[in-house]
Amino acid sequence: MAIRTVTQKRRKDILSLLKTGTWTITRLAEELETSESTIRRDLRDLAEAGEVIRTIGGATAAGFVEPPLGQRMETNAEAKDAIAAAGLDHLGEGVRTIFIDAGSTTARLAERIRDRDDLTVITRGLEIALALAHPAGPRVIMVGGEVSTMSHGTTGALSDHALGRTHVDVAFLGADAVDLSRGLGEPTLDEARTKELVAEHARSVVVLADSSKSGREVAAWAPLPHGWIWISEDGPHHS
């Protein structure tokens, strides 16, 4: 009976942690001070019960979803405004074609370049394309693909096909998680692959993300080329 009670409490703790997002098996084991094999058994049983969704190397709660874009636009608004303003420093002389990712912080950058008719902007974000598509604004190229219900960004084979044939001076990327050694973290493999592909076709990569994105556990990571920059409200961080 005692063993069953301990197991039940541990699994309850696992579910509480997973409701904050995706966690890896290693991190769960460290947080709960148990073995990775024990966590694997717990996740297997919880998945069979429909309470968690397994990811690569970890899991997330079955009821967890990425907050919708409208909600994220209001979160850390002051920090995001500062980040977007700092992003303008990377639009100097010689920059003509840029990529702007879908997301709440990148959307704030887009608002600041609505009158830059000297720019060509490639984007996978629906709101960003609509914000920039006006007569006095930049030339806008919208990348097709499957639209995420949360980020309103496109991913998938059609998106990858188009992005694989582009080249930009600067790619401004958003992220669910940021790590200077690992790159960008995303909730799905498709999102991670899309951002990795964009970065491969950019002369420079600038990540716009507030400090809350540091240290997060996510389902997939996108490695970025050497020399990419992360701008948070604390300033630029160099990889």
C-alpha positions as CSV (number, residue, x, y, z in Angstrom):
1,M,0.0,0.0,0.0
2,A,2.8,2.4,0.9
3,I,4.5,1.8,-2.5
4,R,1.2,2.5,-4.3
5,T,0.7,5.7,-2.4
6,V,4.2,6.9,-3.3
7,T,3.7,6.1,-6.9
8,Q,0.4,7.9,-7.0
9,K,1.9,11.0,-5.5
10,R,4.8,11.0,-7.9
11,R,2.5,10.6,-10.9
12,K,0.3,13.5,-9.6
13,D,3.5,15.6,-9.3
14,I,4.4,14.6,-12.9
15,L,1.1,15.8,-14.2
16,S,1.4,19.1,-12.3
17,L,4.8,19.7,-13.9
18,L,3.6,18.7,-17.4
19,K,0.7,21.2,-17.2
20,T,3.3,23.9,-17.5
21,G,4.6,22.6,-20.9
22,T,6.8,19.8,-22.2
23,W,9.3,18.2,-19.9
24,T,12.1,15.8,-20.8
25,I,12.5,12.5,-18.9
26,T,15.9,13.6,-17.6
27,R,14.5,16.8,-16.2
28,L,11.5,15.1,-14.6
29,A,13.8,12.5,-12.9
30,E,16.0,15.3,-11.5
31,E,13.1,17.4,-10.3
32,L,11.4,14.4,-8.6
33,E,14.6,12.9,-7.4
34,T,14.0,9.5,-9.0
35,S,15.4,7.4,-11.8
36,E,14.8,7.9,-15.5
37,S,13.5,4.3,-15.8
38,T,10.9,5.0,-13.1
39,I,9.8,8.2,-15.0
40,R,9.5,6.2,-18.2
41,R,7.2,3.6,-16.6
42,D,5.1,6.4,-15.1
43,L,4.8,8.2,-18.5
44,R,4.0,4.9,-20.2
45,D,1.1,4.2,-17.8
46,L,-0.1,7.8,-17.8
47,A,-0.1,7.9,-21.7
48,E,-2.1,4.6,-21.8
49,A,-4.6,6.3,-19.4
50,G,-4.8,9.3,-21.8
51,E,-3.4,11.7,-19.2
52,V,-0.2,12.7,-21.0
53,I,1.1,12.8,-24.6
54,R,4.6,11.4,-25.2
55,T,7.1,13.5,-27.1
56,I,10.7,12.8,-28.2
57,G,12.5,12.2,-24.9
58,G,9.6,13.4,-22.7
59,A,6.0,14.2,-22.5
60,T,3.4,17.0,-22.1
61,A,0.0,17.0,-20.4
62,A,-2.9,15.8,-22.6
63,G,-4.7,19.1,-21.9
64,F,-1.8,21.4,-22.5
65,V,-1.8,23.6,-25.5
66,E,0.3,26.5,-26.6
67,P,-1.4,29.8,-25.6
68,P,-3.1,31.4,-28.6
69,L,-1.4,34.3,-30.3
70,G,-3.8,36.9,-29.1
71,Q,-3.1,35.9,-25.4
72,R,0.6,35.9,-26.0
73,M,0.5,39.4,-27.5
74,E,-0.5,40.7,-24.1
75,T,2.1,38.8,-22.1
76,N,5.3,40.6,-21.2
77,A,4.2,43.4,-23.6
78,E,6.8,46.0,-22.3
79,A,9.6,43.6,-22.8
80,K,8.5,42.6,-26.3
81,D,8.3,46.3,-27.3
82,A,11.9,46.8,-26.2
83,I,13.0,43.7,-28.0
84,A,11.3,44.8,-31.2
85,A,12.8,48.3,-31.0
86,A,16.3,46.7,-30.6
87,G,15.7,44.5,-33.6
88,L,15.6,47.6,-35.8
89,D,19.3,48.0,-35.3
90,H,19.8,45.0,-37.7
91,L,18.0,46.7,-40.5
92,G,20.9,48.9,-41.6
93,E,22.4,49.7,-44.9
94,G,22.6,46.8,-47.3
95,V,19.6,44.9,-45.8
96,R,17.0,44.5,-48.5
97,T,15.3,41.2,-48.0
98,I,14.3,39.8,-44.6
99,F,12.3,37.0,-43.0
100,I,9.9,37.7,-40.2
101,D,8.7,34.7,-38.2
102,A,5.2,34.2,-36.9
103,G,4.8,35.2,-33.3
104,S,3.9,37.9,-30.8
105,T,7.3,39.6,-30.5
106,T,8.1,39.5,-34.2
107,A,4.7,41.0,-34.8
108,R,5.8,44.1,-32.9
109,L,8.8,44.4,-35.2
110,A,6.5,44.2,-38.2
111,E,4.5,47.1,-36.8
112,R,7.7,49.2,-36.8
113,I,8.5,48.7,-40.5
114,R,5.1,49.3,-42.1
115,D,6.5,52.2,-44.0
116,R,9.7,50.6,-45.2
117,D,9.0,50.4,-48.9
118,D,12.7,49.6,-49.5
119,L,12.3,46.2,-48.0
120,T,11.1,42.8,-49.1
121,V,9.6,40.8,-46.3
122,I,9.1,37.0,-46.5
123,T,6.9,35.7,-43.7
124,R,5.0,32.7,-42.6
125,G,2.8,34.7,-40.2
126,L,-0.7,35.6,-41.3
127,E,-1.0,38.7,-39.0
128,I,2.4,39.9,-40.1
129,A,1.5,39.6,-43.8
130,L,-1.7,41.5,-43.2
131,A,-0.1,44.2,-41.1
132,L,2.6,44.9,-43.8
133,A,0.4,44.6,-46.9
134,H,-0.5,48.2,-47.6
135,P,0.5,50.6,-50.5
136,A,3.3,52.4,-48.7
137,G,4.8,49.4,-47.1
138,P,7.3,46.7,-48.0
139,R,6.9,44.1,-50.6
140,V,5.4,41.1,-48.8
141,I,5.8,37.4,-49.7
142,M,3.5,35.0,-47.8
143,V,4.8,31.5,-47.5
144,G,2.1,28.8,-47.9
145,G,1.6,25.7,-45.9
146,E,-0.5,24.3,-43.0
147,V,-1.6,27.0,-40.6
148,S,-1.1,26.5,-36.9
149,T,-4.2,27.3,-34.9
150,M,-2.1,28.8,-32.1
151,S,0.7,30.8,-33.8
152,H,-1.1,31.4,-37.1
153,G,2.2,30.5,-38.8
154,T,2.6,28.1,-41.7
155,T,4.6,24.8,-41.6
156,G,4.8,21.6,-43.5
157,A,6.0,20.3,-46.9
158,L,4.7,23.3,-48.9
159,S,6.3,25.8,-46.5
160,D,9.6,23.9,-46.6
161,H,9.6,23.8,-50.4
162,A,9.3,27.6,-50.6
163,L,11.7,28.4,-47.8
164,G,14.3,26.1,-49.3
165,R,14.5,28.4,-52.3
166,T,14.8,31.7,-50.6
167,H,17.7,33.7,-49.3
168,V,17.4,36.6,-46.9
169,D,19.8,39.2,-45.5
170,V,18.4,38.8,-42.0
171,A,16.0,36.2,-40.5
172,F,14.1,37.5,-37.5
173,L,12.9,34.4,-35.6
174,G,10.6,33.8,-32.6
175,A,10.8,30.9,-30.3
176,D,9.0,29.0,-27.6
177,A,12.4,28.3,-25.9
178,V,15.9,29.7,-26.4
179,D,19.3,28.1,-25.4
180,L,22.5,29.7,-26.7
181,S,24.1,26.2,-27.1
182,R,21.0,24.3,-28.4
183,G,19.3,26.9,-30.5
184,L,15.5,27.4,-30.6
185,G,12.9,25.1,-29.0
186,E,9.5,24.5,-30.4
187,P,6.3,22.5,-29.5
188,T,6.4,20.4,-32.7
189,L,9.0,18.9,-35.0
190,D,7.5,20.8,-37.9
191,E,7.9,24.2,-36.2
192,A,11.5,23.4,-35.4
193,R,12.3,22.2,-38.9
194,T,10.8,25.3,-40.4
195,K,13.0,27.6,-38.3
196,E,16.1,25.5,-38.9
197,L,15.5,25.8,-42.7
198,V,15.0,29.5,-42.6
199,A,18.2,30.0,-40.6
200,E,20.1,27.9,-43.2
201,H,19.1,30.4,-45.9
202,A,19.9,33.6,-44.0
203,R,23.0,35.7,-44.0
204,S,22.4,36.5,-40.3
205,V,19.9,35.2,-37.8
206,V,18.4,37.3,-35.0
207,V,16.1,35.7,-32.4
208,L,13.5,38.0,-30.8
209,A,12.4,36.5,-27.5
210,D,11.9,37.7,-24.0
211,S,13.9,36.2,-21.1
212,S,11.0,33.9,-20.0
213,K,11.9,31.7,-23.0
214,S,15.2,30.7,-21.4
215,G,15.5,27.3,-19.7
216,R,12.1,26.0,-21.0
217,E,11.7,22.3,-21.9
218,V,10.0,21.7,-25.3
219,A,9.4,18.9,-27.7
220,A,11.9,19.8,-30.4
221,W,15.0,21.9,-31.0
222,A,16.2,23.7,-34.1
223,P,20.0,24.1,-34.2
224,L,21.1,27.5,-35.6
225,P,24.2,28.5,-37.6
226,H,27.2,29.9,-35.7
227,G,27.0,33.6,-34.9
228,W,23.3,33.9,-34.4
229,I,22.1,36.6,-31.9
230,W,19.3,36.4,-29.3
231,I,17.8,39.8,-28.3
232,S,15.9,39.8,-25.0
233,E,14.8,42.7,-22.9
234,D,18.2,42.5,-21.3
235,G,19.9,43.2,-24.6
236,P,21.7,41.0,-27.2
237,H,23.2,37.6,-26.3
238,H,25.8,36.2,-28.8
239,S,26.0,32.5,-29.5
